[in-house]
Amino acid sequence: MPVSDSDRAYFERIGAGKRQSHAEARAQHLALSMDERLERSWRLGRDLARSTNGDRRDDDPSAFYARARALGLYDP
């Protein structure tokens, strides 16, 4: 499917805007002190963990080891 010149120009404008906003965000980030960056990173990570059920353990290997013990394949 061919892309029209107006579509191409539209997406180029979107790309230019995104490049500028990313450059501004990067400049703001680099203007922070290392302590401020670390604090911000800690806060974002903590908040993200809360919002994604970070305390849930889908990868808990307990059942795997219990089964291995029951079959005599694992003896810690």
C-alpha positions in Angstrom: 0.0 0.0 0.0 1.6 3.3 -1.1 2.0 6.1 1.4 0.9 9.5 0.4 3.1 12.6 0.7 0.6 14.1 3.1 0.7 10.9 5.3 4.5 11.0 5.2 4.6 14.7 6.2 2.2 14.1 9.0 4.2 11.3 10.5 7.4 13.3 10.0 5.9 16.1 12.1 4.9 13.6 14.8 8.5 12.2 14.8 9.9 15.7 15.0 7.7 16.5 18.0 8.6 13.3 19.7 12.4 13.9 19.2 12.0 17.4 20.7 10.0 16.2 23.7 12.5 13.4 24.3 15.4 15.9 24.0 13.7 18.2 26.5 13.1 15.3 29.0 16.7 14.2 28.6 18.0 17.7 29.3 15.8 18.0 32.4 17.0 14.6 33.6 20.7 15.5 33.1 20.2 18.8 34.9 19.4 16.9 38.1 22.1 15.9 40.6 23.0 12.3 40.9 21.2 12.1 44.2 18.1 13.5 42.6 18.3 11.1 39.8 18.7 8.1 42.1 15.8 9.3 44.3 13.6 9.7 41.2 14.5 6.3 40.0 13.8 4.7 43.3 10.4 6.4 43.5 9.5 5.4 39.9 10.6 1.8 40.5 8.6 1.6 43.8 5.5 3.0 42.3 5.7 0.8 39.2 6.1 -2.3 41.4 3.0 -1.4 43.3 1.0 -0.9 40.1 2.1 -4.2 38.6 1.5 -6.4 41.6 5.2 -6.5 42.3 4.7 -8.6 45.4 3.1 -11.4 43.4 5.4 -14.4 42.6 4.3 -16.2 39.5 7.7 -17.7 39.2 7.8 -19.2 42.7 9.7 -22.5 42.3 8.3 -24.0 45.5 5.9 -26.4 43.7 8.7 -27.6 41.4 11.0 -28.5 44.3 8.2 -30.1 46.3 7.4 -32.3 43.4 11.0 -33.1 42.9 11.3 -34.1 46.6 8.2 -36.2 46.4 9.7 -38.1 43.4 13.0 -38.5 45.2 14.8 -36.4 42.7 15.8 -33.6 45.1 17.2 -33.9 48.6 18.4 -30.6 49.9 
